[in-house]
Amino acid sequence: MKRAAGVPTVHFGWLAAGVMLLAMAGELMLTPILMYSTRLVTLWDLVQTRMQSATVRSSPLLQGLSLWEARMVVLLGRLDSVPAGEFVIRKGERDTEMYMVVSGRVRVSDRRADGTEKVLAQLEPGAVFGEMALVSQEPRSASVVAEIPAEVLRLDLEAFERIRRRFPFTGAKLFRNLARVLALRLRHTTTMLVEGHPLAVVPSATERG
């Protein structure tokens, strides 16, 4: 009787062992095949889908970076969708994030003394904004609103610091680009003020200094 009672337990043990062996064989054989044949969609792929590859690489933030470096920078960010009329940045806010326009169009503006809106710039795909607060960590000096549904890549100070610590050469090129963006912004503003013209559309991905 004892021997007969133990037979189901033995059978269950063999069955469990067989299942584990089949699972291990499937893991070792099928997983590499699936990983090789299945393309994982990353943030870099999404950005290149929304923007033309040439526009991505010629963005003032990514100029001079290799494909691997540009991909690394983008993957450290976050893609945000902004409905038309919604704020991306509000004047007076304090944070340490900058943005790159991926799709759509955003408007940079401020308020006059009488409360009316003064449009400072319109930014299109490839353009960057918010870099002043990232560098100086001071309150935002203007507001940014999506004129049409837009997508923006958000990069914070920690992402730049991670690149600087781990890849100093790439970090140097990235901070050089930031300095160039600030210089171009200052030159554009100065020119508009001296000539007495309203600040209109700022050249984006193809801007050169």
N, C-alpha and C positions, 0 to 999 in steps of 0.2 A: 504493500500500500504506500509506504514511504517513497519507494522508487517511482511508482506511477505518479504520485503527487508532484515529484520534482521535474517530470518531463516538460510540462508547460513552461516552467521557469527557464529550463535549458533552451527550449525553442525560442522563447522571447529574447534571451541573451544573444543567440545566433542572429535573430532578426535585427536586433538593435545594432549589432556589430556590422551586419551587411549594409544597413542604412547609412551608418557612419562612413563606411568605406566608399559607398557610392557618392555620398556628399563630398568627401575629400577629393575623389577623382573628378567630380564635376567642377569643383572649385579650382583645381589645378589645370584642368583642360579647357573649360568653357570661359572662365573669367578673363584670361589673357586674350582669347579670341574676341570676346565682346568689347574689351577695352581698346583693342587695336582697330576694330571695325566701327565703333561708335564714336562720333565726334562730340566732344563736350563743348557746349556753348558758354563762353566766358564773357565777362564784361568787355574785354577787348574786341571780341567778335561783334557784340551788340553795337559798340561805338562805331566800328567800321561799317556796319550795316546801315546805321542811321546817317553816317557821313561818308563821303567819298574818301578813299584811302589817301589820296593826294591832299585833301583838306585836313585830314587828321594829322598827317606828318608835317604840314606847313603851318599848323597852328603856332602862334607865338610862344606858347608854353613848351612845345615839343620840338621846336626847330633845332637842328644839329644833333639830335639824339638818334642813336641807332634804332632799328626796329625792335630789338630786344629791350632797350632802355625805355622806349616809348610805351611798349606793352607793359612793362613793369610799373611805370608811373600810373597808367590808366587803371591797372588792376588794383592799385592801392586806393582808388576812389570809389564813389558811389553814384549811380545814375538815378537822378530824380526827375520825375515827370511833373510839369507845372502847367495847370490849366490856364487858359487865357484870362488875364485880369488878376491873377494871383501874384502875390509878392514872392520873390526869391530872397530879397534882402530888404529890410526896413531901415531907414535912417535912424541912427542912434543906437542900434543894436550893437552888442559887443560879442564878437566871436573871432575865431582864427581859421576861417575857411575861405577858399577861393573857388571859382567856378570856371568851367569852359562850356560854351554853348555847343551842344551836340546837334540839336535840331530846333526849328522854329526861329523866333526872334524875341529879344527882350529889350526893354526900354529903361535907360538910366535917367533918373529925374530927381529934382529937388523942389522945394516949395519956396515961392517968393514971400516977401513980407505980407502981401495981401492974401496969401493962401492959395494962389493959383499955381499950377504946375509949370515948372521950367524943364523942358526936355534937354538933357545934356548929351545923350548919345543913344543910338540904336545899334544893337550888337547882333550879329548873325553867326551861323555855325563857324566854329574855329576861334572866335573871339573869346577872350578871358576877362573876368572882372572879379572884384573883391580882393585883389592882391594886396591892396594897401593895408587892410585890416590884418591880413595874414602876417605881413612883415612888421607892422608897427603895433599890432594888438590894441589899436585905438577904436573907439566907436565908429560905426559906419557913417560916412559923410554924405551918402545919397541912397536913394531907394532904387530897387531894380524890380520891374514888373514884366511878366510875360505878355507881350502884345498879342501873340497867337499861341496856341498850345506848343509848349517847348519842352525840351529835355536838356538838362544840364549835368555835367560831371562835377561832383563835389569832391574837393581835396582839402584835407585839414592839415594843420601844422605838424601833427604827429606823423603823417605820411611822408612829408618832406624830411623830417628828422630821421625817420627810419632809413630813407635812402641815403642821407648824408652820413649816417653812422656805418651802414653796411657797404655802401658803394660810393666812396668819397669822390671819385672821378665823375660819376654820373650826377652826384649831388652838386658838384661845382658847375656842371653845364646847366643843370636845372635852375640854380640860383642866378646864374648869368642870364638866363632867359627871363627870369623874373625882373632883374634889374633893367633889361632891355624893354620889357613891357612898361615898367614905370617911367622910363625915359621917354618912350614914344607917347605915353599918355600925357606927360607934362608938356612935350613939344606940341602936341595937337591942341591942348587947352590953351597954351600961350599964343599959338598962331591965331586961334579963333578969337581970343580976347583982343589981341593987337589989331586984327583986321576988322573987328566989330561984327563978325558973322556969328549967327547962332550955331551952336554945336550940333552937328547933324549926325549922319551915319559914320561910324568909325570903321575904317578898313579892318577886316578881321583876319582871315587865314592868310591872305597874301600881303599883309602889312609888312613893310620893310623900313628900316631906319638907316 
